[in-house]
Amino acid sequence: MKQTILRKYARLIARVGVNIRKGQDVIITCALDQPKFVELLVDECYKAGAGGVRVEFQHQPLTKLHYRHLSVTKLAKVEEWEKARFQHYVDTLPCRIYLASDDPDGLKGVNQEKMAKAGQKRYPILKPYREAMENKYQWCIAAVPGAAWAKKLFPELPKGRAMEKLWEAILFTSRVTDDPVAAWEAHNKDLHDRCAYLNSLGISELRYKGENGTDFTVGMIPEGEFKGGGDTSLQGIFFNPNIPTEECFISPMRGKAEGVVYATKPLSYQGQLIENFSIRFENGKAVEVKAEKNQALLEKMISMDEGAAYLGECALVPVNSPINESGLLFYNTLFDENAACHLALGKGFADTIKDFEKKTLAECRQLGINESMIHVDFMIGYEGLDIDALTRDGRIVPIFRQGRWAF
């Protein structure tokens, strides 16, 4: 891939993604797949005014080794230096950039029970730090090709050509055009206008119906608002948390979901794929799951804590989004969630509450925002999905028809 195009992408992440402020520190978390691009990104972060940039590399094979050899007690321990690091993040609010490139099957065979128990023990220790930073800093998830990921998408191609094809797909769906900044300004306006229309309706519930068996109703929080595209931190800084993004999303009312939904794409969770699955809800809770592949992992996921079986997000994405029209199944949630309507189990977003900045996190949760240690998106959209809104004044308003916006 040409360096000029990759530099545009790096500049987009630094200036439109996290929108670095002068003197602000940046932390980049990534795998070992694209060191040259990471160099470009670090350079663009400094050119955008970063006070300091630190890169934290991760490697799936090492993760598997840790879970093979270490005890749950050791894996779950939060060292004092880790607490000091998180407190430093709370105090300084650095930008966070996450570059996704992992092998979708990269943690296959890992001890699921050990991973779940360690995560459950660490969560309450780290939770206060995360909540102290919530909605206060800029972050962005973007993607670069990994060799195993590329071969998963293009198994018939040699590794080098597969990597090139994945680069092309990432850059196209991320709107890396001749002028990416202008392209993202127009895209953010479109999503903003759609959210404004949805919010004007006064929606009390969404009703999903699909030929594949999906028959599902979910209730909305009266104070809830749809959001999409860029976001503004509590520090007043506009940023784009996902590159790419196509969704208008909202956090529903905890405890208000009934019926069954069928997934239309595989779910990548903990480095493994859950395929051909359905989830049935009663009184807002997932009470039954079925999957042709990795059902035990899906069952483990919804039992991670009390909130893991409740919904934290409803997102609307038309099937004529650039990602879906690429014809690719990415096996990566960042892309696949932006190819189709999706739901998320687990943690809800406090910033989908109107005037959330004037409320505490506890007050947002009292209004109906779900709390959990997980937030896992799964895709339910396709060309056979219809969605209607029941408004608070009793109207039925079509939102989606045959997988596309009805307005």
Secondary structure, 3 states (H helix, E strand, C coil): CCHHHHHHHHHHHHHHHCCCCCCCEEEEEECCCCHHHHHHHHHHHHHCCCCEEEEEECCHHHHHHHHHHCCHHHHHCCCHHHHHHHHHHHHHCCEEEEEECCCCCCCCCCCHHHHHHHHHHHHHHHHHHHHHHCCCCCEEEEECCCHHHHHHHCCCCCHHHHHHHHHHHHHHHCCCCCCHHHHHHHHHHHHHHHHHHHHHCCEEEEEEEECCCCEEEEEECCCECCEECCEECCCCCEECCECCCCCEEECEEEEEEEEEEECCCCEEECCEEEEEEEEEEECCEEEEEEEEECHHHHHHHCCCCHHHHEEEEEEECCCCCHHHHCCCCCCCHHHHCCCCCEEEEECCCHHHECCHHHCCHHHHHHHCCCCCCCEEEEECCCCCEEEEEEECCCCEEEEEECCEECC
